[in-house]
Amino acid sequence: MKNYIAIFGLSAILISCGSAKPREDDLAVNNPIETTLDLTAVVNDKVPVTINPGRFTTETATYRLPRVVQGTYSISDFGKYIDDFKALDYEGNELSVTKLDENTWSIENASKLDKLMYYVNDTFDIETNGGIGGGHPVSPSGTNIETDNFVLNLHGFIGYFDSLKNNQYALDVTAPSTFVRTSSLANKGTKSSADGKYFTDSYFAPRYFDITDNPMMYGKLDIEEFMVGDIKIVLSVYSPNRVHTAASQKETVYKMMQAQKKYLGSVNSTNRYDIYLYLSEETETSPKGMGALEHHTSTVVVLPESSSEEELAESLIDVVAHEFFHIVTPLSVHSEDVHYFDYNKPTFSKHLWMYEGVTEYFAQHFQVYEGLMDNKTFYSTIMSKINNSKNLNDSLSFTKMSENVLEEPYSSQYYNVYLKGALIGMCMDILMRKESDGNRSMLSLMKELSAKYGKNKPFIDDNLIEQIAAMTYPSVAGFLKTHVEGEVPIDYNKYFAMVGLTMTESETPTNYIFAGGQNIIFDADQEKDVMFFTTMALNNSFWKAQGLQAGDILKKVNETELNIGNAQQVIGGMYGWKEGQEISVELERNGKPVMIKTKLTKAYGKSVSIIEDKNAAKEQKEVRKAWLNK
């Protein structure tokens, strides 16, 4: 999952399946669960759903919508978007249903159960801040119901019976004939209505996991299909105002995935990859959380429609590259917590440093390694991650944080998986290249782990670091024990020295939201729904001159109240501030108001840069070459 706050640059006709009475020897456990979504029968922005599980022999059945879905590391509670939940017997009479919690229903007299019927609200319309701390699913895992677009993350529409998660699913989706649709789920055929006004697609899923792992999009979509080697790429774009097209981003995606496929080599294990791109209008009822969610053979991406073509291309490279690299981990290399995922009461692996951190490292490293960016740009990206990671708890055990990611004080540290997690991958990569004279790397280690385990064989969570130690070098084992399991901050200079790099401080002109380079000076408190200045702000000469203090909360900017929901627009507007402009900013410091009314002066930022050491030894340069340039 790659999720971030974008600062600059989710009366009906219910189709009944198999309502005839079954034979007594037809057990639900042996039947496909027949499921229907009717997109032509939307009522008050709600999609009708029918679930026919076959015959139960027990007197009670439990049906659930996911509380948590894989890849999100946050609570979604999809059950709270369900309305008018009914259980019907074979005579059409309602059975007694008890709602046990937000996501769970208990059906009595289940041996008489014919089908469930309910309506599903979408999540995009009611997001507060993209799901992050707002009590809603993160946008790329959410759902959308509009007249011309349906984002069908199926875990938001279809649930599971406790005893039947491994049953097959037969899914029918009915839609207007004018709709374009796209899905990587196996399509078993399409039937058109007699009047030609709608069609019904029939899909098959081997088990509930495949329902959650194969999103769909229906509506007025723009689609481009193309081959990257032996992988079919399907890029589906919904741009509500037709600002962007799939064709305009095709070349960007092609070059990126061509380089990724080359970088991965034999690890690649899919013959089709779908990219579902929803472009948000950024209105009150639009999704707020920009980012993407990975699946085995696809990703759902939410980005601003207001982006320029160049900004959109840059964002696509950032988030889609990350999601595609998830085919390595956790999709090919994962623990039992992932393999036997419990959607209601999940346990979490200790190894987010690998699942998200190493994935994010690969998403940056492949670009320099395959020639999509130069060394200097890569160094700048790494330096930005170092600086931004310092705004979080740098002394927290990463394994402890990962295992307790839904709880405080750990949940608020989750974003560090994309910062320090990636830096952990970088340090291990440098160590392995140094120890092996350039012959082994972080990628080669992941290939070895993929060969040892693979998508159908999970590792034991507590044993992974010990196994990596045995497969690599004492220096790698020591690093993991000290900086990943342990609480000792990483001295990055030590690892840069191995490849002939050094860090140097300089002062350069900047704007009013950065402190030089890519070092943004704001952060968010998701629980309090506020934005505040970080210690990085003190490196911006303008803000330092205003007497700013780290932790100051931004209440208003030029009379506009600020919260996480409108931060993209308000802080994005600060990006365009010019020297000489009159501004007013209302802060809160220790519960008391602080006003800043002034004219903008030129801002300078103190920034630390990574540069190549002119006095580096031959051995250091050789390791650097192995690391960055094939």
N, C-alpha and C positions, 0 to 999 in steps of 0.2 A: 504494500500500500504506500503510495506517495501522495501525501496531502499537505497543502500549505495554504497560507493566507496570501492571495495574490495582491501584491502592493502596486506593481506597475505592470512593468514587464516582468433533481435527481425526482317508468314501469318497464322492467327489463324482461327479455326473453332468455331464460336460463336453459341452456342445452343440457338435457339429462342423458347420461350415459348408462346404458345397461340397467334400466329400472325394473326389468322383469325379475321375478323371484328366482334366486339361485337354487341349485340343488343343495341338499344338506351337507354333501361331502365337499362342496366348494369352500375352501378355507381362505380367509383373507391373506394369510401368510404366503399362499401360492399364486395369488393373482396380481397382475399389474394394477396399480392404482390409477384409475381413469380420471383424468383431470381436464376441466374445461375453463378457458378464459374467453369471454366474449367481449371484444373491443367495440362491437357495434351496438352494445346494449348498456353503455355507460349512463349512470344516473347520478346526478349531483357530483360529478367528478369521481365516481367510484366504479370500479370494474367488478362485475359479477363473476364469482368463481364457484365451480361445482367439483366436489371430490367424491368419487365412488370407489371405496376401498375393496369391494367384494364382501364376502360373508365372514363375520366374526363369530367365533364360538364362545367367547368370553362375555360376561355380563357388563363389563366396563371397558371402555376404550379411551385412551388419552391422546389428544391431538395438540400439536404445538406449532407455533411459528417461532423462528429463531430469535433468541435473546441476543446472541452474538454470532457474527458470521466470520469465516476465516479471512485473515489478512487485515482486519480492521483494528483489533486490540482496543475496542471500546464497546460499550453497551448500546445496542440498537433498539431492542424491544419492538420487533416488527408486529407483534400481536396487537399493539395499541392502535394500529391502523385498520383493524378489522371491525366491521359493523354488521349488525343484523345476522349474527351467527345462528344457524339452525341445523339441527340433525333430524332427518326425516326417515320414517320407517318405510316398509314396502307398500303400505297403503296410502302414503303421502301424509301421515300424521306426524306431528312433531314429537320427538323424544325429549326427555328431561336432560338438560345440559347445565353443568356447573362450571363457572369460570374460576379456575384455581388461582391464577395469577395473571399478570399482564399478557402472557403469551400462551397460556395453557387452558384447554377445555377438557372436562371429563364428561363422557357420554354414557348415560345409564341405559340398560337394556340393549347393549351393543349388538347382541345376537340378532336384533331386529333392524339394525342400522342399514339403510339403503345408501344414503348419500348425505354429505354435508353441503350446505349452501351458505355463502356469505358474500359481502361486498368488501373491496379493498380500496382504501384511500391512498393517494400517493403522498410521498414525503417531500418532494421538491417544493410544493406550495407552502409548507409550514416550517421550513427551516429557519432557524434564527441566525446561526453563524456557521452553517455548513455541517452541523452535527457535532462539531468539536465542542464538548462541554455544554451543548445546548439541549441534550436529551433526545436528539434525533440521529438517525443514521448519517454517517459521513456521506457526502453527496454522491461519490462514484458507486456507493453500495445502495443508494436510494432508488426511488421509483418515480416515474413521471406519467401523468395521465392528462393529455391535452387533445384537442380536436385533431391536431395534425402530427402528434408525436407521442409515442409510448416507449418509455425506457423500462424494459421488463427485466429487472434483476429479480429472477423468479423466486428467490428466497423471501421477497416481500409479498408474494401472492400465494405461494404454495407451501404448506407445512408438511408435517410428518406425524405418523402414529409411532409412539414409543417402540412398539414391537415390530415395526415394518420399515425401518430406515433402509434396509437392504433390499426391499421390494423394487421391482421395476415400475416405472411410471410411463403411462401413455397419456400424452398431453395434446389436446386440440386447442388451437388458437384461431378464433374467428375474427376477421377484420374487414373493413371496407375494401372493395375491389381497387380503389384508387391508391391504396397504401403500398409502399415498398417495404420489404422486411428483410432482415438479415439475422442469422443465427448459425452458430457452429454445432448446435445440437442436431442429431440425426433426424432428417425430415423423411417421413415415411410416405408422403404423398399430399397432394392438395386437391380439394374439391371446390368447385364454384357453385353458388346458389343458382336456381333455375332462372331467376331474373337478372343474374349477373351483377348484383349489387354488392355481394360480399364473397369471400372465400374462406375456407377452413384448412389450415395447415395441421398435419398430424405429426407429432414428434415422439421420439422414444428416448428414455433415459434409463440406464441399467440400474441405478439406485438414487436415493435422495441426494447424495453428494453431487451427482451429475446434474440434478436440477439446480443446485446452488452454484455450480461451476460453469454454467453455460447461459450467460445473459443474452437477451435479444433486444432489437430495436425495430419498431414498426412505425410507419408514418410517411411523411414527405421527406424522404432521405435522399442524400446524394452519395452514390457509392462508386468507388473505384476498386477494381480487382487487378492484381498484377503478381508476377512471380519474382521471388528473390531466391535464385538457385532453385531448389526443389520445394520451397515453401510458398504456398499461395497466401498472399496478403490481401485481406478484405478491409478496406478503409471506408467506414460508414459515417457520414457527417450530417448532423442536424443543426442548421444555422437558421434560427427563427425568422430573421430578416434577410436571409440569403446573402449575408455579407461574405461568407467564405464557402468554398467548394472543396470537395474531395480532390478534384483535379489540381487545385492550387497548392495542395500540400503533398501530392503524390510523390514528387521528386525528393522532397525532404525525407519522407518516410522511407522511400526506396533506398536512398544513399545510406541512411542511418541503419536500416535493418540488413543491408548488404554487408556493411562493416561489422555489425554485431554477429552475423552468421559466420563471417570469416574469423572473427575474434574467438568465438566459441568452438569452432571446429566440430569435433565429434560429439560434444555435449548436446547439441541441438537435437530435439526428439519429437518435433511436430511437423506435419505436412501442411497445416493451415493455421493461420493466426489472424484473428479478428480484432480490429480496433474500432470501438464504438465511441465516437466523439460527439458529445453534446455541448453546444456552445450557449452559455448562459447570457441572457439579456441583462442580468444584474438588476432586475426590478425586485419589488417587494416579494413577489411570488416565485422568483427564480432561485435556483440552487446557489448557495453562498460559498460552499467549500470547493476550492479548485484543487484538482489532483486526479489520481487514478487508482483503480483497484485491480489487482492481478487475478487472473484465472489461469488454468493450465494452458489453454490455447487462445486466450483473448484478454482484453483489458477494456474497462469502461473508463472514459476520460471526460472530465468536466473542466472547461476552460472558458474565459470571458470572450463573448462574441465581439466586444469592443477592441480586442487586440488587432494590431496591424498584421498584415500577412507575415512580416518578418518576426514579430513578437510571438505570433502563434506557432510558427515553425520552431522557434527557440524553445518554447514551452513544450511542444510535442517531443522534441529531442530529449528534454529533461525528464519528463514523466513517463513517456512510452518506452524509452530505453531502459529505464529502471524496471518497469513492469515486465518487459520481455525477458530481462535477465533473471526474473523469478523462476523461469523454467529450470534454472540450476538449483536454487534454494529459495523457498522450501519445497518446490514442486518435485524435484528429484532427490534432494537430500533433506530429510526432516525427521523429527523425533516422533515418539508415540503420541504426544499431545496433539500434534498436527494430524497424524494418520488416523487416529481414532477420535476425531474432534467431536466434542459434545456441544451442540448448539445452545443448550440451555444452561449448563453449568460447566463451562470450559475450564480446563487447566492450561497454563501457558508454559512454554519451553523457556529455558534459561538463555536461549541462544539467538535473541534478536540481533545481537552484534553480527551474526552470520546471515540470518534471514533477510534483514533489512539493511544492515550496515555494509556487508560485503556486496550485496546486490547494488547498493548505491555507489560503492567504490567502483565496481565494474562499469556502471553506467557513465561514470566520468572517465575512468582510465581507458576504456576502449576507444574513446574519441581521440585521445592523444596518440595512442598506440597504433590506431589505424589511419592516422593522418587527417582526422576531421577537425582537430584544433592543434594549435602550436603549443610548445612547452610552456611559454610564458602565460598563456591563458589557463593552462592546466594548473600551474603554480598558483595563479590568482584564485582559482576555484578552491584549491586545497587550503589556501590561507584564509579564505572566507569561512570555511567550515571550522577551522581552528578558532578563529575569533568568535564566531557565533556559538560554538560549543562552550566557550568560557562563560556565557550568560546562563548556563545551566550548571547543575551540580557536577563538577569535574572529579569529585572524590567518591562518587557513588559506584558501588559494585554493579557492573553491567548485568551480570547474571542474576543478581538479586532483583534489580529493577525489572528485568524481563519476566521473571517468574511471578512478579506481583504487579504487573502492568495496569491492572484495572483499579488498583488501590493507591491512595495517597500515602506517603509523599512521592510514590513512584510514577503514577499516571501522568503527572504534570512534567515529568522528565522524558516522556516517550519520544518527543521530537529529536532528542539527542541520538536516536538510532540512525538518523540520516546525516548527522554531523560527526560526532565522535565514533559512531559505529563504522562510518566510511573510513575514518582515519585509522581505526583499528585494522581494517582490511589493508590499508596502505602500508602500515608499519610491518604487518606480517608479510606482505608482498616483498617489501624491500629486504627484510631479514632472509627470506627464502632464496631470493636471487643472490644475495651476498654469500650465503652459506653454500650455495650450489654452483658458484661461478656462472650464474645467469641461466642455469639449466632448469630450475624449478621455480614455481611462482604460486601465488594465491590461486590463480585459475587452474594450474595443474593439480593443486591439492583438491580443489573442488571436483575436478574430473576423477581423481582417485576415489574420493568419497562417493561420487555418483556411481562409479563402477562397483564399489563395495556394497552400496545400499540400493539406490534407485527408487523410483516412485512407489514401488509396492513393498518395500522393506524399510521400516523405520529404525532409527538408532535409539538406544536407551539414552535419555536426556543426560543423566548424571555421568555417563561414560565418555561423552564426546571429546572433551578437552584432553582427557587421558589418551584417547585413541589418536587425536591429532598430534599429541606429543610423541607418541610412538612412531607415527608415520613421518615426522619431520625432524626437528633438531632441538637440542636442549635450549637454545636461545628462544625458539618459538614457544616451547613449553613454559619457560620462565616468563616470557611476555604475557601469555594468557593467564598464568597464575597471579602475576603482579598487577596487571592493568585491566583485566577483564573480570576475573573472579575477585581480585583484590580491589583496593580503594586508592591506589597510588596513581595520581595524574601522570599522563605520558609526557616525557621530555622529548618533544618532536625534533629538537636540534640534534639529538643523538642519532635519529634515523636519517635525517637529512644529510648529516655528515657522511653517512655510509655511501651516499650517491653524489657527493660533492656539491651539496647545496647549503646555503646559509640564509638566515633571516636578517633583514636590515630595516630600520625605521626611517620613514621620510614624511615630509609634510607636503601635501598637494592640494590644489583647489578641489572643492567638492560642492555638493548641494546641501539641502537642509534635512535630508532623511538618511544620509550616510555619514560615516566618519572616515572617509577615504576608502577607495576600492569598493568592495561589495559589502562593507560592514554596516549593516542597517542599525539604527540607533534605537529602535522600538522593539518591544516584545508585548505579548498578550497574556493576561490572566483570564483563562477561559471560564473559570468558575464565577469570577466577579464581573465578567463581560466588560473588561476595560483594557485599554492600551496604556503602556507606561514606557518611560525612558530607561534605558539600560546604562550600565557603566560606560558603554561604548560612546554614549552621547557626549561624555566629557572630552572625547578626542575630536569633537567638532567645535571649532573656534567660536562660531556664532552662538551656539547654545551654552557653551561654557561661560561666555561673556555675559549671558543673561542670568547667571547665578543658578543655573539648573543643577538639580541633584539627582543622582541615580535613584530610581523608584518613583519619581514624580509621575502622577497619573494625568493623562490628557483628558480633560473634561470637555472643552470646547476649542475649536479651531476656527477663527474668524466667525464667531457666533454660532457655528454648527456643532451641536452636541455629537460627541464621538463615542462609538462602541465598536465591538468587533464586527457587527453586522455591516456597518458602513465604513469600516476602516479602509477598505480598498479604494473607495471613492475619495474620502477625506484626505487620507495620507497620500494617496496618489496625486491629489491636487497640489500637495506641498512639493511634489517633485518638480512642478512647473514654476515655483516661486522664483522671483527675480530680484537682484540687488536693487535697493531703493524702494521696494514695495512696502506699504504699511501693513502690519499684521497684528492680530491679537490672539493670544493663546491663554486659556484658563486651565490652570493645573490644580491638582490636589496633592498636598504634601502633609503627611501625618494627620490627615483628617481636616486640614485647613486649606482654604483657597489661596492660590498664588496667581496673580495676573501678570502677563507679559504683554505690553503694548509698545511696539517699537518699529523702526524702519530697518529692513533687512540690510545687513552689511555682508560683504563677501565672506564666504565660509571656507575654511581650510581644515583639512582632516589629517590627523596623525595616523599613519597606516604603516603596518609591517608587511614587507614584501619578501617573498622567497626568490632568491637569485642564485645563479650558478657561480660557484666559487672559482675565481680565476686561478687560484693556487691549488686546486684539487689535484690529488695524485692520480696517476694512470688507472690504478685499480678502482678508485671511486668513479671515474668517468666511465669505465667499462661496465660497472654495475648499473650506473645511470642509463647507459645506452641500452642495456638488456631490459631495464625497467620501462623505458619510455619509447624506445625506437627499435623496431624489430631488426 
